[in-house]
Amino acid sequence: MKRDMVSRYMQHFKEVNIEVHCIQMAPLALCNFLTYDLLGKEPGKPDEGKKGCVVALDVGADSSNMVVTDGGRVIWQRPIPLGGNHFTRAISKDQKITFAKAEHLKRNAAKSGAAELKQLLLSLKPVLTDFVGEVQRSLNFFANSHRDANIEYMVGLGNAFR
């Protein structure tokens, strides 16, 4: 991690007098969440028998992270250069509206009428196709390079995933 980036993030905590003891890169923090919070593993306790794998897909504003873990180690991770803002920009460009209006439409898609929802999905289709393609290629690559691993399920995380 670049020192200036760490300093920039640390400044927010210093301003409100919060003492930070540890900084983790996003993929490691994601793996720790899966291991200890989702899978309920205890630190230092060995696994008994073969366990399946869990995939976490953390969709952020500008990019996404995919992590595959068995709860004992990070088996594989990959950044995906697409996030929620890519979807919003696609709506904005296709419908010729502001970014803020496109974000509002995206966040409230479930409340839209059938015609509005259809137009929204048409606007999203190119970016959604790219995103799903990246995820599928990543999972296929993982499956081909880790034949002994069994993916049991995927967890979607991040504000943009909503």
VOBA-1610 file (N, C-alpha, C; in pm, whole numbers, padded with zeros to 5 digits, always signed):
BEGIN
Met+00085-00117+00000Met+00000+00000+00000Met+00089+00123+00000Lys+00047+00223-00070Lys+00125+00346-00075Lys+00107+00424+00054Arg+00218+00477+00103Arg+00219+00550+00231Arg+00123+00668+00230Asp+00118+00746+00121Asp+00029+00862+00118Asp-00118+00822+00122Met-00152+00707+00062Met-00289+00659+00068Met-00327+00620+00212Val-00236+00551+00280Val-00260+00512+00419Val-00275+00637+00506Ser-00188+00734+00485Ser-00195+00859+00564Ser-00327+00931+00542Arg-00373+00933+00418Arg-00500+01000+00387Arg-00615+00934+00461Tyr-00620+00801+00460Tyr-00727+00730+00531Tyr-00713+00743+00682Met-00592+00741+00731Met-00569+00751+00876Met-00610+00888+00929Gln-00601+00992+00846Gln-00636+01126+00888Gln-00781+01134+00937His-00871+01060+00874His-01011+01060+00915His-01025+01011+01060Phe-00949+00910+01095Phe-00956+00855+01231Phe-00890+00949+01332Lys-00780+01011+01292Lys-00711+01105+01381Lys-00801+01223+01415Glu-00877+01271+01318Glu-00965+01386+01338Glu-01072+01361+01444Val-01110+01236+01464Val-01214+01204+01563Val-01158+01124+01681Asn-01026+01129+01698Asn-00957+01064+01810Asn-00983+00915+01823Ile-00978+00844+01711Ile-00990+00699+01714Ile-00851+00642+01689Glu-00807+00557+01780Glu-00675+00495+01768Glu-00687+00368+01683Val-00607+00361+01578Val-00609+00247+01486Val-00491+00156+01521His-00520+00027+01538His-00417-00070+01574His-00371-00155+01456Cys-00454-00165+01355Cys-00420-00255+01245Cys-00486-00204+01116Ile-00416-00219+01006Ile-00470-00186+00875Ile-00457-00311+00789Gln-00565-00346+00721Gln-00563-00463+00633Gln-00601-00422+00492Met-00544-00488+00395Met-00585-00468+00257Met-00723-00531+00241Ala-00801-00479+00149Ala-00940-00522+00132Ala-00957-00673+00117Pro-00879-00742+00032Pro-00900-00887+00019Pro-00878-00964+00150Leu-00779-00924+00228Leu-00753-00991+00355Leu-00866-00962+00455Ala-00913-00839+00460Ala-01024-00804+00549Ala-01149-00882+00509Leu-01171-00898+00381Leu-01284-00974+00330Leu-01274-01120+00371Cys-01155-01175+00360Cys-01133-01314+00400Cys-01154-01332+00550Asn-01107-01237+00629Asn-01127-01244+00774Asn-01275-01237+00809Phe-01351-01153+00739Phe-01495-01147+00762Phe-01558-01283+00735Leu-01524-01342+00621Leu-01581-01473+00587Leu-01544-01578+00690Thr-01417-01581+00727Thr-01368-01685+00817Thr-01429-01675+00956Tyr-01423-01559+01016Tyr-01461-01547+01156Tyr-01606-01507+01179Asp-01662-01424+01092Asp-01798-01379+01113Asp-01901-01466+01042Leu-01873-01502+00917Leu-01971-01578+00841Leu-01961-01728+00868Leu-01838-01781+00864Leu-01819-01924+00883Leu-01802-01963+01030Gly-01781-01865+01117Gly-01770-01891+01260Gly-01648-01970+01303Lys-01539-01957+01232Lys-01414-02026+01269Lys-01352-01957+01388Glu-01278-02033+01465Glu-01205-01977+01577Glu-01058-01972+01542Pro-00991-01859+01573Pro-00849-01848+01540Pro-00768-01960+01604Gly-00681-02022+01524Gly-00590-02124+01575Gly-00649-02263+01587Lys-00778-02278+01559Lys-00840-02410+01567Lys-00833-02479+01431Pro-00773-02598+01424Pro-00760-02665+01294Pro-00895-02718+01244Asp-00908-02723+01112Asp-01029-02780+01051Asp-01021-02932+01055Glu-01138-02991+01068Glu-01144-03136+01064Glu-01213-03176+00936Gly-01144-03254+00853Gly-01202-03298+00727Gly-01195-03192+00619Lys-01234-03231+00500Lys-01231-03140+00386Lys-01352-03047+00390Lys-01326-02919+00373Lys-01433-02820+00374Lys-01449-02760+00235Gly-01569-02717+00207Gly-01593-02649+00082Gly-01547-02505+00090Cys-01557-02436-00021Cys-01511-02297-00030Cys-01630-02203-00040Val-01606-02080+00003Val-01704-01973-00006Val-01642-01862-00090Val-01723-01802-00176Val-01679-01689-00257Val-01746-01563-00203Ala-01667-01460-00185Ala-01722-01328-00148Ala-01699-01234-00265Leu-01804-01168-00306Leu-01796-01068-00412Leu-01834-00934-00350Asp-01734-00851-00327Asp-01752-00721-00264Asp-01755-00615-00374Val-01874-00563-00403Val-01890-00467-00512Val-01886-00327-00454Gly-01783-00253-00490Gly-01768-00116-00444Gly-01814-00017-00549Ala-01786+00109-00525Ala-01828+00214-00618Ala-01750+00209-00749Asp-01618+00194-00740Asp-01534+00199-00859Asp-01477+00065-00902Ser-01468-00029-00809Ser-01414-00161-00841Ser-01471-00262-00743Ser-01441-00388-00769Ser-01493-00497-00687Ser-01379-00591-00652Asn-01397-00668-00546Asn-01300-00769-00506Asn-01371-00903-00494Met-01305-01006-00544Met-01356-01142-00529Met-01253-01222-00451Val-01298-01290-00347Val-01210-01372-00264Val-01272-01510-00252Val-01189-01613-00262Val-01234-01750-00239Val-01154-01803-00121Thr-01224-01857-00021Thr-01158-01909+00098Thr-01225-02038+00144Asp-01149-02118+00214Asp-01205-02238+00277Asp-01222-02213+00427Gly-01200-02091+00469Gly-01212-02055+00609Gly-01081-02066+00684Gly-00983-02129+00623Gly-00853-02142+00687Gly-00746-02060+00619Arg-00770-02028+00494Arg-00672-01950+00418Arg-00741-01886+00297Val-00678-01781+00247Val-00725-01722+00121Val-00672-01814+00012Ile-00759-01875-00059Ile-00715-01964-00166Ile-00688-01884-00292Trp-00772-01783-00315Trp-00759-01709-00439Trp-00830-01575-00424Gln-00778-01470-00486Gln-00845-01341-00486Gln-00820-01272-00618Arg-00916-01189-00658Arg-00902-01116-00784Arg-00977-00984-00776Pro-00910-00875-00814Pro-00983-00748-00827Pro-01058-00745-00959Ile-01174-00686-00959Ile-01254-00671-01081Ile-01272-00520-01101Pro-01230-00468-01217Pro-01229-00323-01236Pro-01364-00261-01270Leu-01471-00316-01216Leu-01605-00263-01239Leu-01677-00251-01105Gly-01753-00144-01088Gly-01828-00124-00965Gly-01958-00050-00992Gly-02024-00009-00886Gly-02154+00054-00896Gly-02158+00180-00980Asn-02051+00259-00977Asn-02049+00381-01058Asn-02050+00352-01207His-01997+00238-01247His-02001+00200-01389His-02146+00180-01435Phe-02227+00120-01347Phe-02367+00100-01379Phe-02440+00234-01387Thr-02411+00321-01292Thr-02476+00453-01289Thr-02438+00534-01412Arg-02310+00531-01450Arg-02266+00605-01569Arg-02334+00551-01695Ala-02356+00419-01702Ala-02423+00360-01818Ala-02566+00412-01830Ile-02635+00421-01718Ile-02772+00475-01717Ile-02770+00622-01758Ser-02678+00698-01698Ser-02666+00841-01727Ser-02642+00866-01875Lys-02550+00791-01932Lys-02514+00810-02073Lys-02629+00767-02166Asp-02687+00649-02139Asp-02790+00596-02227Asp-02918+00680-02223Gln-02954+00726-02102Gln-03079+00801-02089Gln-03060+00953-02093Lys-02932+00995-02108Lys-02897+01137-02119Lys-02952+01217-02000Ile-02917+01168-01879Ile-02957+01233-01756Ile-02833+01252-01668Thr-02847+01328-01562Thr-02733+01352-01473Thr-02697+01224-01397Phe-02574+01222-01346Phe-02528+01109-01267Phe-02617+01090-01144Ala-02654+01202-01078Ala-02737+01195-00957Ala-02874+01134-00988Lys-02934+01175-01098Lys-03065+01120-01137Lys-03051+00972-01172Ala-02944+00935-01241Ala-02921+00795-01275Ala-02901+00710-01150Glu-02829+00765-01052Glu-02808+00694-00925Glu-02942+00672-00854His-03027+00773-00857His-03159+00761-00796His-03241+00652-00866Leu-03240+00651-00997Leu-03312+00547-01073Leu-03260+00408-01040Lys-03129+00396-01033Lys-03067+00265-01003Lys-03107+00217-00864Arg-03101+00305-00766Arg-03132+00266-00628Arg-03280+00237-00606Asn-03365+00292-00690Asn-03509+00275-00672Asn-03571+00193-00785Ala-03494+00109-00847Ala-03541+00029-00961Ala-03659-00059-00924Ala-03659-00114-00802Ala-03767-00204-00761Ala-03901-00132-00754Lys-03900-00002-00736Lys-04024+00076-00725Lys-04071+00127-00861Ser-03992+00102-00966Ser-04025+00153-01099Ser-04139+00074-01161Gly-04207+00138-01253Gly-04309+00069-01331Gly-04243-00021-01434Ala-04320-00104-01499Ala-04267-00202-01594Ala-04190-00137-01708Ala-04244-00028-01765Ala-04177+00038-01877Ala-04045+00101-01834Glu-04045+00166-01716Glu-03922+00229-01666Glu-03817+00124-01632Leu-03862+00014-01573Leu-03769-00093-01537Leu-03707-00155-01661Lys-03787-00175-01765Lys-03736-00232-01890Lys-03629-00140-01950Gln-03655-00010-01951Gln-03557+00086-02005Gln-03431+00087-01921Leu-03446+00080-01790Leu-03332+00078-01699Leu-03246-00046-01725Leu-03310-00160-01739Leu-03235-00284-01765Leu-03165-00281-01900Leu-03229-00220-01999Leu-03163-00205-02130Leu-03040-00116-02119Ser-03049-00011-02037Ser-02934+00078-02015Ser-02820+00005-01945Leu-02857-00083-01853Leu-02757-00155-01773Leu-02696-00276-01843Lys-02762-00325-01945Lys-02723-00451-02007Lys-02575-00460-02047Pro-02516-00360-02115Pro-02375-00373-02155Pro-02280-00387-02035Val-02300-00305-01933Val-02211-00310-01817Val-02237-00437-01737Leu-02363-00474-01724Leu-02398-00596-01651Leu-02339-00719-01721Thr-02344-00720-01853Thr-02285-00830-01930Thr-02135-00839-01905Asp-02066-00723-01906Asp-01923-00721-01878Asp-01893-00771-01736Phe-01972-00723-01639Phe-01951-00759-01499Phe-01972-00910-01478Val-02082-00961-01528Val-02110-01104-01513Val-02003-01185-01585Gly-01959-01138-01701Gly-01851-01207-01774Gly-01723-01214-01694Glu-01685-01103-01628Glu-01565-01102-01544Glu-01577-01199-01428Val-01692-01199-01363Val-01714-01290-01251Val-01709-01435-01299Gln-01777-01465-01409Gln-01779-01602-01461Gln-01640-01648-01504Arg-01565-01561-01572Arg-01428-01597-01612Arg-01342-01624-01490Ser-01360-01542-01387Ser-01283-01560-01264Ser-01315-01693-01198Leu-01443-01725-01188Leu-01483-01851-01125Leu-01438-01971-01208Asn-01446-01960-01340Asn-01398-02069-01427Asn-01248-02089-01412Phe-01173-01979-01407Phe-01029-01990-01389Phe-00997-02056-01255Phe-01066-02012-01150Phe-01045-02072-01018Phe-01075-02222-01022Ala-01189-02259-01079Ala-01228-02401-01082Ala-01127-02485-01160Asn-01074-02431-01268Asn-00976-02506-01348Asn-00840-02516-01281Ser-00803-02417-01201Ser-00672-02420-01136Ser-00675-02479-00995His-00794-02502-00940His-00810-02561-00806His-00916-02671-00813Arg-00882-02777-00881Arg-00979-02884-00907Arg-01027-02955-00781Asp-00948-02948-00674Asp-00988-03014-00550Asp-01082-02929-00465Ala-01102-02803-00502Ala-01187-02712-00426Ala-01331-02722-00473Asn-01423-02710-00378Asn-01566-02715-00408Asn-01632-02587-00357Ile-01676-02504-00451Ile-01743-02380-00412Ile-01885-02414-00370Glu-01918-02379-00245Glu-02051-02409-00193Glu-02151-02296-00219Tyr-02107-02172-00202Tyr-02195-02059-00228Tyr-02116-01930-00241Met-02187-01825-00286Met-02127-01693-00301Met-02203-01594-00215Val-02131-01502-00155Val-02189-01396-00075Val-02164-01263-00145Gly-02269-01185-00165Gly-02256-01054-00225Gly-02249-00948-00117Leu-02149-00863-00123Leu-02125-00760-00021Leu-02101-00626-00086Gly-02105-00523-00005Gly-02074-00389-00052Gly-02201-00310-00081Asn-02188-00180-00067Asn-02303-00093-00088Asn-02354-00101-00230Ala-02266-00112-00326Ala-02309-00117-00466Ala-02378-00249-00499Phe-02355-00352-00419Phe-02420-00481-00444Phe-02570-00472-00418Arg-02609-00384-00326Arg-02751-00370-00296Arg-02828-00329-00419
//
